[in-house]
Amino acid sequence: MDRRYKITLAIFAVIALLVLWGEHKGHFLGALPWLILLACPLMHIFMHGGHGSHGQHGPHHGKTGDERDEQ
């Protein structure tokens, strides 16, 4: 792509965003509290993927407290 084409496209994108913000600011700001509340469970679901399966919490799996203390 030509450099002038990219600059022109960026200018039109900024103008479009400014017009959309001016026209729909009230709708967006009215929905913002609900979007934040919706983000909480979604982050909880998708950000706990790296914990692994439950029940296997390290090398001492299956040993009682007394057996772990003896090591």
PyMOL Python script that loads the backbone (N, CA, C, O; Angstrom):
from pymol import cmd

cmd.read_pdbstr("""\
ATOM      1  N   MET A   1       0.830  -1.189   0.000  1.00  0.00           N
ATOM      2  CA  MET A   1       0.000   0.000   0.000  1.00  0.00           C
ATOM      3  C   MET A   1       0.870   1.246   0.000  1.00  0.00           C
ATOM      4  O   MET A   1       1.951   1.283   0.587  1.00  0.00           O
ATOM      5  N   ASP A   2       0.379   2.219  -0.651  1.00  0.00           N
ATOM      6  CA  ASP A   2       1.049   3.513  -0.730  1.00  0.00           C
ATOM      7  C   ASP A   2       0.950   4.239   0.623  1.00  0.00           C
ATOM      8  O   ASP A   2      -0.027   4.075   1.353  1.00  0.00           O
ATOM      9  N   ARG A   3       1.962   5.034   0.941  1.00  0.00           N
ATOM     10  CA  ARG A   3       1.979   5.757   2.213  1.00  0.00           C
ATOM     11  C   ARG A   3       0.847   6.787   2.280  1.00  0.00           C
ATOM     12  O   ARG A   3       0.234   6.957   3.334  1.00  0.00           O
ATOM     13  N   ARG A   4       0.568   7.463   1.187  1.00  0.00           N
ATOM     14  CA  ARG A   4      -0.524   8.440   1.165  1.00  0.00           C
ATOM     15  C   ARG A   4      -1.871   7.770   1.393  1.00  0.00           C
ATOM     16  O   ARG A   4      -2.750   8.335   2.045  1.00  0.00           O
ATOM     17  N   TYR A   5      -2.029   6.577   0.861  1.00  0.00           N
ATOM     18  CA  TYR A   5      -3.270   5.825   1.057  1.00  0.00           C
ATOM     19  C   TYR A   5      -3.481   5.507   2.543  1.00  0.00           C
ATOM     20  O   TYR A   5      -4.592   5.635   3.056  1.00  0.00           O
ATOM     21  N   LYS A   6      -2.415   5.093   3.227  1.00  0.00           N
ATOM     22  CA  LYS A   6      -2.500   4.779   4.649  1.00  0.00           C
ATOM     23  C   LYS A   6      -2.841   6.017   5.478  1.00  0.00           C
ATOM     24  O   LYS A   6      -3.652   5.946   6.400  1.00  0.00           O
ATOM     25  N   ILE A   7      -2.227   7.135   5.151  1.00  0.00           N
ATOM     26  CA  ILE A   7      -2.500   8.375   5.886  1.00  0.00           C
ATOM     27  C   ILE A   7      -3.942   8.811   5.670  1.00  0.00           C
ATOM     28  O   ILE A   7      -4.621   9.197   6.621  1.00  0.00           O
ATOM     29  N   THR A   8      -4.416   8.753   4.430  1.00  0.00           N
ATOM     30  CA  THR A   8      -5.796   9.122   4.129  1.00  0.00           C
ATOM     31  C   THR A   8      -6.772   8.200   4.853  1.00  0.00           C
ATOM     32  O   THR A   8      -7.770   8.664   5.405  1.00  0.00           O
ATOM     33  N   LEU A   9      -6.495   6.924   4.855  1.00  0.00           N
ATOM     34  CA  LEU A   9      -7.349   5.966   5.548  1.00  0.00           C
ATOM     35  C   LEU A   9      -7.373   6.242   7.049  1.00  0.00           C
ATOM     36  O   LEU A   9      -8.433   6.156   7.669  1.00  0.00           O
ATOM     37  N   ALA A  10      -6.244   6.567   7.636  1.00  0.00           N
ATOM     38  CA  ALA A  10      -6.175   6.887   9.064  1.00  0.00           C
ATOM     39  C   ALA A  10      -6.977   8.143   9.389  1.00  0.00           C
ATOM     40  O   ALA A  10      -7.662   8.188  10.411  1.00  0.00           O
ATOM     41  N   ILE A  11      -6.903   9.158   8.537  1.00  0.00           N
ATOM     42  CA  ILE A  11      -7.651  10.404   8.767  1.00  0.00           C
ATOM     43  C   ILE A  11      -9.155  10.126   8.714  1.00  0.00           C
ATOM     44  O   ILE A  11      -9.904  10.604   9.567  1.00  0.00           O
ATOM     45  N   PHE A  12      -9.599   9.355   7.716  1.00  0.00           N
ATOM     46  CA  PHE A  12     -11.017   9.015   7.633  1.00  0.00           C
ATOM     47  C   PHE A  12     -11.468   8.178   8.833  1.00  0.00           C
ATOM     48  O   PHE A  12     -12.590   8.345   9.311  1.00  0.00           O
ATOM     49  N   ALA A  13     -10.613   7.287   9.321  1.00  0.00           N
ATOM     50  CA  ALA A  13     -10.962   6.475  10.483  1.00  0.00           C
ATOM     51  C   ALA A  13     -11.117   7.343  11.730  1.00  0.00           C
ATOM     52  O   ALA A  13     -12.032   7.127  12.524  1.00  0.00           O
ATOM     53  N   VAL A  14     -10.232   8.322  11.907  1.00  0.00           N
ATOM     54  CA  VAL A  14     -10.326   9.227  13.057  1.00  0.00           C
ATOM     55  C   VAL A  14     -11.604  10.059  12.973  1.00  0.00           C
ATOM     56  O   VAL A  14     -12.300  10.227  13.975  1.00  0.00           O
ATOM     57  N   ILE A  15     -11.916  10.576  11.798  1.00  0.00           N
ATOM     58  CA  ILE A  15     -13.145  11.364  11.620  1.00  0.00           C
ATOM     59  C   ILE A  15     -14.370  10.502  11.917  1.00  0.00           C
ATOM     60  O   ILE A  15     -15.301  10.966  12.576  1.00  0.00           O
ATOM     61  N   ALA A  16     -14.384   9.260  11.444  1.00  0.00           N
ATOM     62  CA  ALA A  16     -15.517   8.366  11.690  1.00  0.00           C
ATOM     63  C   ALA A  16     -15.667   8.080  13.180  1.00  0.00           C
ATOM     64  O   ALA A  16     -16.784   8.060  13.696  1.00  0.00           O
ATOM     65  N   LEU A  17     -14.556   7.860  13.872  1.00  0.00           N
ATOM     66  CA  LEU A  17     -14.624   7.607  15.313  1.00  0.00           C
ATOM     67  C   LEU A  17     -15.129   8.825  16.079  1.00  0.00           C
ATOM     68  O   LEU A  17     -15.897   8.684  17.031  1.00  0.00           O
ATOM     69  N   LEU A  18     -14.706  10.012  15.675  1.00  0.00           N
ATOM     70  CA  LEU A  18     -15.182  11.224  16.341  1.00  0.00           C
ATOM     71  C   LEU A  18     -16.680  11.424  16.134  1.00  0.00           C
ATOM     72  O   LEU A  18     -17.388  11.805  17.066  1.00  0.00           O
ATOM     73  N   VAL A  19     -17.167  11.172  14.924  1.00  0.00           N
ATOM     74  CA  VAL A  19     -18.599  11.311  14.655  1.00  0.00           C
ATOM     75  C   VAL A  19     -19.388  10.278  15.449  1.00  0.00           C
ATOM     76  O   VAL A  19     -20.417  10.604  16.042  1.00  0.00           O
ATOM     77  N   LEU A  20     -18.912   9.028  15.465  1.00  0.00           N
ATOM     78  CA  LEU A  20     -19.600   7.989  16.219  1.00  0.00           C
ATOM     79  C   LEU A  20     -19.607   8.288  17.713  1.00  0.00           C
ATOM     80  O   LEU A  20     -20.613   8.056  18.383  1.00  0.00           O
ATOM     81  N   TRP A  21     -18.506   8.796  18.243  1.00  0.00           N
ATOM     82  CA  TRP A  21     -18.436   9.144  19.661  1.00  0.00           C
ATOM     83  C   TRP A  21     -19.436  10.256  19.979  1.00  0.00           C
ATOM     84  O   TRP A  21     -20.123  10.198  20.998  1.00  0.00           O
ATOM     85  N   GLY A  22     -19.520  11.249  19.126  1.00  0.00           N
ATOM     86  CA  GLY A  22     -20.443  12.348  19.365  1.00  0.00           C
ATOM     87  C   GLY A  22     -21.899  11.924  19.330  1.00  0.00           C
ATOM     88  O   GLY A  22     -22.712  12.419  20.111  1.00  0.00           O
ATOM     89  N   GLU A  23     -22.231  11.014  18.434  1.00  0.00           N
ATOM     90  CA  GLU A  23     -23.616  10.579  18.285  1.00  0.00           C
ATOM     91  C   GLU A  23     -24.038   9.536  19.322  1.00  0.00           C
ATOM     92  O   GLU A  23     -25.202   9.495  19.721  1.00  0.00           O
ATOM     93  N   HIS A  24     -23.108   8.704  19.754  1.00  0.00           N
ATOM     94  CA  HIS A  24     -23.468   7.557  20.591  1.00  0.00           C
ATOM     95  C   HIS A  24     -22.824   7.588  21.969  1.00  0.00           C
ATOM     96  O   HIS A  24     -22.787   6.562  22.648  1.00  0.00           O
ATOM     97  N   LYS A  25     -22.323   8.721  22.391  1.00  0.00           N
ATOM     98  CA  LYS A  25     -21.650   8.826  23.684  1.00  0.00           C
ATOM     99  C   LYS A  25     -22.588   8.436  24.825  1.00  0.00           C
ATOM    100  O   LYS A  25     -22.184   7.712  25.734  1.00  0.00           O
ATOM    101  N   GLY A  26     -23.829   8.905  24.788  1.00  0.00           N
ATOM    102  CA  GLY A  26     -24.789   8.590  25.841  1.00  0.00           C
ATOM    103  C   GLY A  26     -25.101   7.106  25.936  1.00  0.00           C
ATOM    104  O   GLY A  26     -25.249   6.568  27.034  1.00  0.00           O
ATOM    105  N   HIS A  27     -25.200   6.440  24.787  1.00  0.00           N
ATOM    106  CA  HIS A  27     -25.476   5.000  24.792  1.00  0.00           C
ATOM    107  C   HIS A  27     -24.304   4.237  25.391  1.00  0.00           C
ATOM    108  O   HIS A  27     -24.492   3.331  26.203  1.00  0.00           O
ATOM    109  N   PHE A  28     -23.107   4.603  24.992  1.00  0.00           N
ATOM    110  CA  PHE A  28     -21.924   3.891  25.476  1.00  0.00           C
ATOM    111  C   PHE A  28     -21.729   4.109  26.971  1.00  0.00           C
ATOM    112  O   PHE A  28     -21.482   3.155  27.709  1.00  0.00           O
ATOM    113  N   LEU A  29     -21.839   5.355  27.424  1.00  0.00           N
ATOM    114  CA  LEU A  29     -21.620   5.631  28.836  1.00  0.00           C
ATOM    115  C   LEU A  29     -22.729   5.031  29.700  1.00  0.00           C
ATOM    116  O   LEU A  29     -22.487   4.679  30.854  1.00  0.00           O
ATOM    117  N   GLY A  30     -23.938   4.911  29.155  1.00  0.00           N
ATOM    118  CA  GLY A  30     -25.017   4.265  29.891  1.00  0.00           C
ATOM    119  C   GLY A  30     -24.805   2.769  30.046  1.00  0.00           C
ATOM    120  O   GLY A  30     -25.228   2.184  31.043  1.00  0.00           O
ATOM    121  N   ALA A  31     -24.164   2.150  29.086  1.00  0.00           N
ATOM    122  CA  ALA A  31     -23.922   0.707  29.133  1.00  0.00           C
ATOM    123  C   ALA A  31     -22.610   0.350  29.821  1.00  0.00           C
ATOM    124  O   ALA A  31     -22.361  -0.824  30.094  1.00  0.00           O
ATOM    125  N   LEU A  32     -21.775   1.330  30.104  1.00  0.00           N
ATOM    126  CA  LEU A  32     -20.449   1.059  30.666  1.00  0.00           C
ATOM    127  C   LEU A  32     -20.495   0.300  31.992  1.00  0.00           C
ATOM    128  O   LEU A  32     -19.724  -0.647  32.145  1.00  0.00           O
ATOM    129  N   PRO A  33     -21.350   0.652  32.963  1.00  0.00           N
ATOM    130  CA  PRO A  33     -21.373  -0.145  34.201  1.00  0.00           C
ATOM    131  C   PRO A  33     -21.729  -1.612  33.956  1.00  0.00           C
ATOM    132  O   PRO A  33     -21.174  -2.502  34.600  1.00  0.00           O
ATOM    133  N   TRP A  34     -22.645  -1.861  33.033  1.00  0.00           N
ATOM    134  CA  TRP A  34     -23.021  -3.239  32.743  1.00  0.00           C
ATOM    135  C   TRP A  34     -21.891  -3.977  32.032  1.00  0.00           C
ATOM    136  O   TRP A  34     -21.703  -5.173  32.255  1.00  0.00           O
ATOM    137  N   LEU A  35     -21.138  -3.288  31.183  1.00  0.00           N
ATOM    138  CA  LEU A  35     -20.010  -3.921  30.503  1.00  0.00           C
ATOM    139  C   LEU A  35     -18.914  -4.302  31.490  1.00  0.00           C
ATOM    140  O   LEU A  35     -18.270  -5.340  31.344  1.00  0.00           O
ATOM    141  N   ILE A  36     -18.707  -3.453  32.496  1.00  0.00           N
ATOM    142  CA  ILE A  36     -17.707  -3.767  33.518  1.00  0.00           C
ATOM    143  C   ILE A  36     -18.148  -4.986  34.323  1.00  0.00           C
ATOM    144  O   ILE A  36     -17.335  -5.867  34.604  1.00  0.00           O
ATOM    145  N   LEU A  37     -19.435  -5.048  34.699  1.00  0.00           N
ATOM    146  CA  LEU A  37     -19.936  -6.216  35.430  1.00  0.00           C
ATOM    147  C   LEU A  37     -19.859  -7.481  34.582  1.00  0.00           C
ATOM    148  O   LEU A  37     -19.594  -8.560  35.113  1.00  0.00           O
ATOM    149  N   LEU A  38     -20.081  -7.370  33.297  1.00  0.00           N
ATOM    150  CA  LEU A  38     -19.984  -8.521  32.412  1.00  0.00           C
ATOM    151  C   LEU A  38     -18.532  -8.978  32.258  1.00  0.00           C
ATOM    152  O   LEU A  38     -18.274 -10.169  32.081  1.00  0.00           O
ATOM    153  N   ALA A  39     -17.601  -8.055  32.324  1.00  0.00           N
ATOM    154  CA  ALA A  39     -16.189  -8.402  32.162  1.00  0.00           C
ATOM    155  C   ALA A  39     -15.677  -9.251  33.319  1.00  0.00           C
ATOM    156  O   ALA A  39     -14.775 -10.065  33.124  1.00  0.00           O
ATOM    157  N   CYS A  40     -16.230  -9.080  34.523  1.00  0.00           N
ATOM    158  CA  CYS A  40     -15.740  -9.824  35.685  1.00  0.00           C
ATOM    159  C   CYS A  40     -15.880 -11.341  35.516  1.00  0.00           C
ATOM    160  O   CYS A  40     -14.879 -12.046  35.646  1.00  0.00           O
ATOM    161  N   PRO A  41     -17.073 -11.876  35.233  1.00  0.00           N
ATOM    162  CA  PRO A  41     -17.141 -13.331  35.075  1.00  0.00           C
ATOM    163  C   PRO A  41     -16.409 -13.835  33.836  1.00  0.00           C
ATOM    164  O   PRO A  41     -15.877 -14.945  33.835  1.00  0.00           O
ATOM    165  N   LEU A  42     -16.381 -13.031  32.792  1.00  0.00           N
ATOM    166  CA  LEU A  42     -15.661 -13.474  31.593  1.00  0.00           C
ATOM    167  C   LEU A  42     -14.162 -13.579  31.863  1.00  0.00           C
ATOM    168  O   LEU A  42     -13.519 -14.530  31.418  1.00  0.00           O
ATOM    169  N   MET A  43     -13.601 -12.613  32.588  1.00  0.00           N
ATOM    170  CA  MET A  43     -12.179 -12.692  32.931  1.00  0.00           C
ATOM    171  C   MET A  43     -11.930 -13.875  33.855  1.00  0.00           C
ATOM    172  O   MET A  43     -10.906 -14.546  33.731  1.00  0.00           O
ATOM    173  N   HIS A  44     -12.847 -14.142  34.779  1.00  0.00           N
ATOM    174  CA  HIS A  44     -12.683 -15.271  35.685  1.00  0.00           C
ATOM    175  C   HIS A  44     -12.661 -16.583  34.907  1.00  0.00           C
ATOM    176  O   HIS A  44     -11.848 -17.462  35.195  1.00  0.00           O
ATOM    177  N   ILE A  45     -13.541 -16.718  33.933  1.00  0.00           N
ATOM    178  CA  ILE A  45     -13.609 -17.957  33.155  1.00  0.00           C
ATOM    179  C   ILE A  45     -12.373 -18.130  32.277  1.00  0.00           C
ATOM    180  O   ILE A  45     -11.767 -19.201  32.262  1.00  0.00           O
ATOM    181  N   PHE A  46     -12.001 -17.091  31.553  1.00  0.00           N
ATOM    182  CA  PHE A  46     -10.943 -17.234  30.559  1.00  0.00           C
ATOM    183  C   PHE A  46      -9.535 -17.081  31.121  1.00  0.00           C
ATOM    184  O   PHE A  46      -8.582 -17.539  30.491  1.00  0.00           O
ATOM    185  N   MET A  47      -9.373 -16.464  32.265  1.00  0.00           N
ATOM    186  CA  MET A  47      -8.026 -16.248  32.792  1.00  0.00           C
ATOM    187  C   MET A  47      -7.600 -17.332  33.766  1.00  0.00           C
ATOM    188  O   MET A  47      -6.457 -17.318  34.224  1.00  0.00           O
ATOM    189  N   HIS A  48      -8.486 -18.279  34.104  1.00  0.00           N
ATOM    190  CA  HIS A  48      -8.111 -19.379  34.983  1.00  0.00           C
ATOM    191  C   HIS A  48      -7.691 -20.609  34.193  1.00  0.00           C
ATOM    192  O   HIS A  48      -7.589 -21.691  34.771  1.00  0.00           O
ATOM    193  N   GLY A  49      -7.451 -20.485  32.923  1.00  0.00           N
ATOM    194  CA  GLY A  49      -7.076 -21.630  32.103  1.00  0.00           C
ATOM    195  C   GLY A  49      -5.708 -22.179  32.404  1.00  0.00           C
ATOM    196  O   GLY A  49      -5.461 -23.352  32.125  1.00  0.00           O
ATOM    197  N   GLY A  50      -4.804 -21.398  32.956  1.00  0.00           N
ATOM    198  CA  GLY A  50      -3.443 -21.849  33.198  1.00  0.00           C
ATOM    199  C   GLY A  50      -3.229 -22.542  34.521  1.00  0.00           C
ATOM    200  O   GLY A  50      -2.097 -22.917  34.826  1.00  0.00           O
ATOM    201  N   HIS A  51      -4.274 -22.733  35.330  1.00  0.00           N
ATOM    202  CA  HIS A  51      -4.092 -23.333  36.643  1.00  0.00           C
ATOM    203  C   HIS A  51      -3.950 -24.846  36.594  1.00  0.00           C
ATOM    204  O   HIS A  51      -3.485 -25.443  37.566  1.00  0.00           O
ATOM    205  N   GLY A  52      -4.323 -25.466  35.527  1.00  0.00           N
ATOM    206  CA  GLY A  52      -4.269 -26.914  35.453  1.00  0.00           C
ATOM    207  C   GLY A  52      -5.511 -27.523  36.069  1.00  0.00           C
ATOM    208  O   GLY A  52      -6.434 -26.806  36.457  1.00  0.00           O
ATOM    209  N   SER A  53      -5.538 -28.853  36.159  1.00  0.00           N
ATOM    210  CA  SER A  53      -6.713 -29.514  36.710  1.00  0.00           C
ATOM    211  C   SER A  53      -6.699 -29.437  38.224  1.00  0.00           C
ATOM    212  O   SER A  53      -5.637 -29.348  38.840  1.00  0.00           O
ATOM    213  N   HIS A  54      -7.851 -29.472  38.806  1.00  0.00           N
ATOM    214  CA  HIS A  54      -7.968 -29.402  40.248  1.00  0.00           C
ATOM    215  C   HIS A  54      -7.611 -30.746  40.863  1.00  0.00           C
ATOM    216  O   HIS A  54      -7.861 -31.793  40.266  1.00  0.00           O
ATOM    217  N   GLY A  55      -7.034 -30.719  42.039  1.00  0.00           N
ATOM    218  CA  GLY A  55      -6.706 -31.954  42.735  1.00  0.00           C
ATOM    219  C   GLY A  55      -5.251 -32.341  42.603  1.00  0.00           C
ATOM    220  O   GLY A  55      -4.797 -33.189  43.371  1.00  0.00           O
ATOM    221  N   GLN A  56      -4.508 -31.793  41.708  1.00  0.00           N
ATOM    222  CA  GLN A  56      -3.092 -32.127  41.548  1.00  0.00           C
ATOM    223  C   GLN A  56      -2.279 -30.868  41.806  1.00  0.00           C
ATOM    224  O   GLN A  56      -1.955 -30.115  40.888  1.00  0.00           O
ATOM    225  N   HIS A  57      -1.962 -30.661  43.065  1.00  0.00           N
ATOM    226  CA  HIS A  57      -1.318 -29.413  43.457  1.00  0.00           C
ATOM    227  C   HIS A  57       0.151 -29.599  43.809  1.00  0.00           C
ATOM    228  O   HIS A  57       0.619 -29.014  44.786  1.00  0.00           O
ATOM    229  N   GLY A  58       0.863 -30.362  43.077  1.00  0.00           N
ATOM    230  CA  GLY A  58       2.297 -30.445  43.303  1.00  0.00           C
ATOM    231  C   GLY A  58       2.773 -31.869  43.519  1.00  0.00           C
ATOM    232  O   GLY A  58       2.022 -32.823  43.315  1.00  0.00           O
ATOM    233  N   PRO A  59       4.033 -32.007  43.935  1.00  0.00           N
ATOM    234  CA  PRO A  59       4.642 -33.331  44.045  1.00  0.00           C
ATOM    235  C   PRO A  59       4.131 -34.137  45.239  1.00  0.00           C
ATOM    236  O   PRO A  59       4.390 -35.339  45.294  1.00  0.00           O
ATOM    237  N   HIS A  60       3.432 -33.551  46.179  1.00  0.00           N
ATOM    238  CA  HIS A  60       2.983 -34.242  47.378  1.00  0.00           C
ATOM    239  C   HIS A  60       1.577 -34.793  47.227  1.00  0.00           C
ATOM    240  O   HIS A  60       0.916 -35.069  48.227  1.00  0.00           O
ATOM    241  N   HIS A  61       1.117 -34.954  46.027  1.00  0.00           N
ATOM    242  CA  HIS A  61      -0.254 -35.410  45.774  1.00  0.00           C
ATOM    243  C   HIS A  61      -0.454 -36.814  46.332  1.00  0.00           C
ATOM    244  O   HIS A  61       0.304 -37.726  46.001  1.00  0.00           O
ATOM    245  N   GLY A  62      -1.468 -36.995  47.175  1.00  0.00           N
ATOM    246  CA  GLY A  62      -1.797 -38.315  47.695  1.00  0.00           C
ATOM    247  C   GLY A  62      -1.169 -38.635  49.028  1.00  0.00           C
ATOM    248  O   GLY A  62      -1.478 -39.683  49.594  1.00  0.00           O
ATOM    249  N   LYS A  63      -0.306 -37.796  49.565  1.00  0.00           N
ATOM    250  CA  LYS A  63       0.339 -38.058  50.846  1.00  0.00           C
ATOM    251  C   LYS A  63      -0.395 -37.312  51.946  1.00  0.00           C
ATOM    252  O   LYS A  63      -0.920 -36.220  51.728  1.00  0.00           O
ATOM    253  N   THR A  64      -0.428 -37.901  53.114  1.00  0.00           N
ATOM    254  CA  THR A  64      -1.060 -37.241  54.248  1.00  0.00           C
ATOM    255  C   THR A  64      -0.107 -36.196  54.821  1.00  0.00           C
ATOM    256  O   THR A  64       1.048 -36.106  54.407  1.00  0.00           O
ATOM    257  N   GLY A  65      -0.590 -35.422  55.756  1.00  0.00           N
ATOM    258  CA  GLY A  65       0.226 -34.382  56.359  1.00  0.00           C
ATOM    259  C   GLY A  65       1.424 -34.931  57.099  1.00  0.00           C
ATOM    260  O   GLY A  65       2.494 -34.323  57.071  1.00  0.00           O
ATOM    261  N   ASP A  66       1.269 -36.099  57.780  1.00  0.00           N
ATOM    262  CA  ASP A  66       2.386 -36.701  58.522  1.00  0.00           C
ATOM    263  C   ASP A  66       3.468 -37.200  57.575  1.00  0.00           C
ATOM    264  O   ASP A  66       4.656 -37.062  57.865  1.00  0.00           O
ATOM    265  N   GLU A  67       3.068 -37.782  56.441  1.00  0.00           N
ATOM    266  CA  GLU A  67       4.045 -38.282  55.467  1.00  0.00           C
ATOM    267  C   GLU A  67       4.841 -37.134  54.848  1.00  0.00           C
ATOM    268  O   GLU A  67       6.027 -37.292  54.558  1.00  0.00           O
ATOM    269  N   ARG A  68       4.210 -35.994  54.647  1.00  0.00           N
ATOM    270  CA  ARG A  68       4.923 -34.856  54.078  1.00  0.00           C
ATOM    271  C   ARG A  68       5.903 -34.259  55.087  1.00  0.00           C
ATOM    272  O   ARG A  68       6.976 -33.781  54.718  1.00  0.00           O
ATOM    273  N   ASP A  69       5.521 -34.294  56.361  1.00  0.00           N
ATOM    274  CA  ASP A  69       6.399 -33.705  57.392  1.00  0.00           C
ATOM    275  C   ASP A  69       7.661 -34.537  57.568  1.00  0.00           C
ATOM    276  O   ASP A  69       8.694 -33.985  57.949  1.00  0.00           O
ATOM    277  N   GLU A  70       7.625 -35.832  57.311  1.00  0.00           N
ATOM    278  CA  GLU A  70       8.776 -36.689  57.500  1.00  0.00           C
ATOM    279  C   GLU A  70       9.850 -36.456  56.434  1.00  0.00           C
ATOM    280  O   GLU A  70      11.010 -36.798  56.663  1.00  0.00           O
ATOM    281  N   GLN A  71       9.513 -35.904  55.319  1.00  0.00           N
ATOM    282  CA  GLN A  71      10.491 -35.723  54.234  1.00  0.00           C
ATOM    283  C   GLN A  71      11.461 -34.636  54.520  1.00  0.00           C
ATOM    284  O   GLN A  71      12.342 -34.364  53.705  1.00  0.00           O
TER     285      GLN A  71
END
""", "prot")
cmd.dss("prot")
cmd.show_as("cartoon", "prot")
cmd.util.cbc("prot")
cmd.orient("prot")
